Amino acid sequence: MAHLRSRRRLALAVPVVLSLTASLGFLPAAASAAPQTASAAERVADAPSLAYVVNTKADRRTIASVKRAIAAAGGTVVVTYDRIGVIVVHSANPDFGKEIREARGVESAGATRTAPLTAAGTTDEGAADHLTASEAARTKAASAETPGSEPLEADQWDLRAIGADEAARINPGSREVTVAVIDTGVDDTHPDLAPNFSASQSANCVGGKADTSEGAWRPYTDEDYHGTHVAGEIAAARNGIGVAGVAPGVKVAGIKVSDPDNGLFYPENVVCAFVFAADHGVEITNNSYYVDPWLYNCMDDPDQKAIVDAVNRAQLYAQKKGTLHLASAGNSNHDLASDAIVDDSSPDDSTPVTRTIDPSECFDVPTQLPGVVTVSATGVQNLKSYYSTYGHGVVDIAAPGGDRRYQLPDTPSKDGRILSTMPNGEYAFLQGTSMASPHAAGVAALLKSKHPRATPAQLQALLKAQADNPGCPESYDQDGDGVQDATCEGGSRVNGFYGFGIVNALRAVK
């Protein structure tokens, strides 16, 4: 992964420090007035506050009872998602989690971080290299030889790899379809994104409650470029400017979930994003990140179990309302179908510890949640990218994510990464499964345009059916040292590297 911790990091771009927590200090006046017991008040006098998710049955009586228990344990309700039974809480009581889990009606509860409030990740793999003026000029000259192409399209080997350039001439996608980018924010003023941006379906979900004020969905700074890059890969317009997206005719929205202080994607932010997308008619979400602070959430830990529960309730709610979710597989070159994985990066908001986890009991969220389409990354040679996580029975499909190390294209820049939009009207190369997922989301948007009544399950089936599977390679010794860098299990129809295959935009529109 890039070293922005989530799927964002899975894009290789310039080093970035993301921030996500600014809004977390907000507390509704009514909730802050809730009574505390004297003992709870004494316990929290000098203690730092943490954020929690408390999960209950989704009925008013149970939720009301649990809210009383929250107040008695020294907690303050930030927001309640009644329809899914998730309550976001702040508390300075160090025993809050333990106490609230014993309350009647609570099904799971836990802290969403290990560091105090105001103290996330993504899947781009590395840092972004901006296109220099000379490179842009050379690329534009090369593109000029191809009528109808965008000025920088000659360097977009990824579009040609999945037939997206040809697909756009048949069906660029419907304006009735929106893909929401749940990420670090989207710069909707970019000339390649402005024509297709849907402000009415965009928000800032940091803190767990949606802010839909003008521009709230935009990146905090230019360093929070990840979401803008992802948005361009999906739906950059074919307007004679810069680059083109896989589905240049659909709409794209931005739902910001990255904390302003540390760039992390905390659970309550992601819960808000899924619910907001569902309630605002979004057909598809792209999730190029993992929910912080744990790369893998283990069900034998009460805090991590509560995180899985809360986010899963939100994403299932969205699925039931007709929203398909796609997520990047990760940039650790882990086999998610193996017996054990060593995780030395979690928690990423305090001091990481090394732990060996069982992938059947510990989950990358939202990537491994039910119904979510898991996407691995490929390079120009249609081979798994060296960094891409994989796993037979886990990965659903593959898509171009770039590979600057072993798979270099015959393009003007010779850069094996993905070229897309950046804040302030700029463009840059990135690589990672963060870049693969939006390519698949773009193809899903084309399929939804052609099959507008398709349910999320039907759309996922169509996505798998149109994919091209190269099958497991005979050898995967990328660095030539005589040792296999990853093992592909499965056959030519379904396998651990590519799932059902690499997405095909041209086949999707035919």
GIDA-V108776 format. One record per backbone hydrogen bond with DSSP energy under -1.0 kcal/mol. CO is the residue of the C=O (numbers start at 1). NH is the residue of the N-H. E is the energy in kcal/mol with one decimal. If there is no record, write none. Layout:
co=CO nh=NH e=E
co=CO nh=NH e=E
//
This chain:
co=6 nh=9 e=-1.1
co=6 nh=122 e=-1.8
co=7 nh=10 e=-1.7
co=7 nh=123 e=-9.9
co=8 nh=11 e=-1.9
co=9 nh=2 e=-3.2
co=10 nh=124 e=-1.2
co=10 nh=125 e=-2.1
co=11 nh=13 e=-1.0
co=13 nh=128 e=-5.4
co=21 nh=24 e=-2.2
co=23 nh=26 e=-1.9
co=28 nh=32 e=-2.3
co=29 nh=33 e=-1.0
co=31 nh=34 e=-1.9
co=37 nh=41 e=-2.3
co=38 nh=42 e=-2.3
co=39 nh=43 e=-1.9
co=40 nh=44 e=-1.5
co=49 nh=117 e=-2.5
co=50 nh=91 e=-2.2
co=51 nh=112 e=-2.6
co=52 nh=89 e=-2.4
co=53 nh=110 e=-1.9
co=54 nh=87 e=-2.5
co=55 nh=107 e=-3.2
co=55 nh=108 e=-1.4
co=57 nh=59 e=-1.8
co=59 nh=63 e=-2.5
co=60 nh=64 e=-2.7
co=61 nh=65 e=-2.1
co=62 nh=66 e=-2.6
co=63 nh=67 e=-2.3
co=64 nh=68 e=-1.5
co=65 nh=69 e=-1.7
co=66 nh=70 e=-2.4
co=67 nh=71 e=-2.1
co=68 nh=72 e=-2.1
co=69 nh=73 e=-1.6
co=70 nh=75 e=-2.7
co=71 nh=74 e=-1.5
co=76 nh=90 e=-2.4
co=79 nh=88 e=-2.8
co=81 nh=84 e=-1.4
co=81 nh=85 e=-1.3
co=81 nh=86 e=-1.6
co=85 nh=56 e=-3.0
co=86 nh=81 e=-3.4
co=87 nh=54 e=-2.7
co=88 nh=78 e=-3.1
co=88 nh=79 e=-1.1
co=89 nh=52 e=-2.9
co=90 nh=76 e=-2.7
co=91 nh=50 e=-2.6
co=93 nh=96 e=-2.2
co=95 nh=99 e=-2.5
co=96 nh=100 e=-3.0
co=97 nh=101 e=-1.7
co=100 nh=103 e=-1.2
co=103 nh=106 e=-1.6
co=108 nh=55 e=-3.3
co=110 nh=53 e=-2.2
co=116 nh=119 e=-1.5
co=122 nh=7 e=-1.6
co=123 nh=434 e=-2.8
co=124 nh=2 e=-4.5
co=124 nh=126 e=-1.1
co=127 nh=14 e=-2.3
co=129 nh=429 e=-2.2
co=132 nh=136 e=-2.7
co=133 nh=137 e=-2.2
co=134 nh=138 e=-2.4
co=135 nh=139 e=-2.7
co=136 nh=140 e=-2.5
co=137 nh=141 e=-2.1
co=138 nh=142 e=-2.1
co=139 nh=143 e=-2.5
co=140 nh=144 e=-1.7
co=142 nh=145 e=-1.1
co=143 nh=146 e=-2.5
co=146 nh=149 e=-1.8
co=150 nh=153 e=-1.8
co=152 nh=155 e=-1.4
co=153 nh=156 e=-2.0
co=155 nh=157 e=-1.3
co=156 nh=160 e=-1.1
co=157 nh=161 e=-2.1
co=158 nh=162 e=-1.0
co=159 nh=164 e=-2.5
co=162 nh=505 e=-1.8
co=162 nh=506 e=-1.2
co=163 nh=167 e=-2.3
co=164 nh=168 e=-1.7
co=167 nh=170 e=-1.1
co=167 nh=171 e=-3.2
co=172 nh=249 e=-2.8
co=174 nh=177 e=-1.5
co=177 nh=251 e=-2.7
co=178 nh=283 e=-1.0
co=178 nh=284 e=-1.7
co=179 nh=253 e=-2.3
co=180 nh=286 e=-2.6
co=181 nh=255 e=-2.4
co=183 nh=257 e=-3.0
co=186 nh=188 e=-1.3
co=187 nh=190 e=-1.5
co=190 nh=193 e=-1.7
co=190 nh=194 e=-3.0
co=192 nh=237 e=-2.7
co=193 nh=196 e=-1.3
co=196 nh=252 e=-2.5
co=198 nh=201 e=-1.0
co=199 nh=202 e=-1.7
co=203 nh=256 e=-2.6
co=204 nh=211 e=-2.2
co=205 nh=208 e=-2.3
co=211 nh=204 e=-2.1
co=213 nh=216 e=-2.5
co=215 nh=218 e=-1.9
co=217 nh=186 e=-1.8
co=221 nh=224 e=-1.5
co=223 nh=225 e=-1.1
co=225 nh=229 e=-2.0
co=226 nh=230 e=-2.2
co=227 nh=231 e=-2.3
co=228 nh=232 e=-1.7
co=229 nh=233 e=-1.6
co=230 nh=234 e=-1.4
co=231 nh=235 e=-2.7
co=232 nh=236 e=-1.9
co=233 nh=246 e=-2.5
co=234 nh=247 e=-2.9
co=236 nh=245 e=-2.5
co=237 nh=239 e=-1.4
co=242 nh=152 e=-3.0
co=247 nh=250 e=-1.6
co=251 nh=179 e=-2.3
co=252 nh=198 e=-2.3
co=253 nh=181 e=-3.0
co=254 nh=203 e=-1.9
co=255 nh=183 e=-1.9
co=256 nh=205 e=-3.0
co=259 nh=263 e=-2.3
co=264 nh=259 e=-2.6
co=265 nh=292 e=-2.4
co=266 nh=270 e=-1.5
co=267 nh=271 e=-2.6
co=268 nh=272 e=-1.9
co=269 nh=273 e=-1.9
co=270 nh=274 e=-2.4
co=271 nh=275 e=-2.1
co=272 nh=276 e=-2.8
co=273 nh=277 e=-2.6
co=274 nh=278 e=-2.2
co=275 nh=279 e=-2.5
co=277 nh=282 e=-2.3
co=278 nh=281 e=-1.1
co=283 nh=324 e=-2.7
co=284 nh=180 e=-2.9
co=285 nh=326 e=-2.3
co=286 nh=182 e=-1.9
co=287 nh=289 e=-1.1
co=287 nh=328 e=-1.8
co=288 nh=123 e=-1.2
co=290 nh=121 e=-1.4
co=293 nh=348 e=-1.9
co=297 nh=363 e=-2.6
co=298 nh=301 e=-1.6
co=301 nh=305 e=-2.9
co=302 nh=306 e=-1.7
co=303 nh=307 e=-1.7
co=304 nh=308 e=-2.3
co=305 nh=309 e=-2.4
co=306 nh=310 e=-2.7
co=307 nh=311 e=-2.4
co=308 nh=312 e=-2.3
co=309 nh=313 e=-2.3
co=310 nh=314 e=-1.8
co=311 nh=315 e=-2.6
co=312 nh=316 e=-2.5
co=313 nh=317 e=-2.0
co=314 nh=318 e=-1.9
co=315 nh=319 e=-2.2
co=316 nh=320 e=-2.5
co=317 nh=321 e=-1.1
co=318 nh=323 e=-2.3
co=319 nh=322 e=-1.9
co=324 nh=285 e=-2.5
co=325 nh=373 e=-2.7
co=326 nh=287 e=-2.3
co=327 nh=375 e=-2.5
co=330 nh=389 e=-2.6
co=334 nh=390 e=-2.7
co=335 nh=338 e=-1.8
co=341 nh=357 e=-3.2
co=343 nh=355 e=-2.1
co=346 nh=353 e=-2.9
co=355 nh=343 e=-3.0
co=357 nh=341 e=-2.2
co=358 nh=361 e=-2.6
co=358 nh=362 e=-1.8
co=361 nh=299 e=-2.2
co=363 nh=297 e=-2.7
co=364 nh=368 e=-3.2
co=365 nh=291 e=-3.3
co=366 nh=369 e=-1.9
co=369 nh=372 e=-1.7
co=373 nh=327 e=-3.0
co=374 nh=396 e=-2.1
co=374 nh=397 e=-1.9
co=375 nh=329 e=-2.5
co=376 nh=399 e=-1.8
co=377 nh=385 e=-2.5
co=378 nh=401 e=-2.7
co=378 nh=402 e=-2.2
co=379 nh=382 e=-2.0
co=383 nh=379 e=-1.8
co=385 nh=388 e=-1.2
co=387 nh=333 e=-1.9
co=390 nh=336 e=-3.1
co=391 nh=394 e=-1.9
co=391 nh=395 e=-2.4
co=396 nh=500 e=-3.3
co=397 nh=376 e=-2.1
co=398 nh=503 e=-2.4
co=399 nh=378 e=-1.6
co=401 nh=432 e=-1.8
co=409 nh=411 e=-1.4
co=416 nh=403 e=-2.0
co=418 nh=430 e=-2.2
co=420 nh=428 e=-2.2
co=426 nh=422 e=-3.0
co=427 nh=131 e=-1.7
co=428 nh=420 e=-2.2
co=429 nh=129 e=-1.5
co=430 nh=418 e=-3.6
co=431 nh=125 e=-4.1
co=432 nh=435 e=-1.6
co=432 nh=436 e=-1.1
co=433 nh=437 e=-2.2
co=436 nh=440 e=-1.9
co=437 nh=441 e=-2.5
co=438 nh=442 e=-2.2
co=439 nh=443 e=-1.8
co=440 nh=444 e=-2.5
co=441 nh=445 e=-2.0
co=442 nh=446 e=-1.7
co=443 nh=447 e=-2.2
co=444 nh=448 e=-2.5
co=445 nh=449 e=-1.9
co=446 nh=450 e=-1.7
co=447 nh=451 e=-2.4
co=451 nh=454 e=-2.1
co=455 nh=459 e=-3.0
co=456 nh=460 e=-2.2
co=457 nh=461 e=-1.9
co=458 nh=462 e=-2.3
co=459 nh=463 e=-2.3
co=460 nh=464 e=-2.0
co=461 nh=465 e=-2.2
co=462 nh=466 e=-1.8
co=468 nh=502 e=-3.6
co=476 nh=485 e=-2.9
co=489 nh=496 e=-2.7
co=494 nh=491 e=-2.0
co=495 nh=499 e=-2.0
co=496 nh=391 e=-2.3
co=498 nh=501 e=-2.7
co=499 nh=495 e=-1.7
co=501 nh=398 e=-2.6
co=502 nh=468 e=-2.9
co=504 nh=508 e=-1.6
co=505 nh=509 e=-1.3
co=506 nh=510 e=-1.1
//
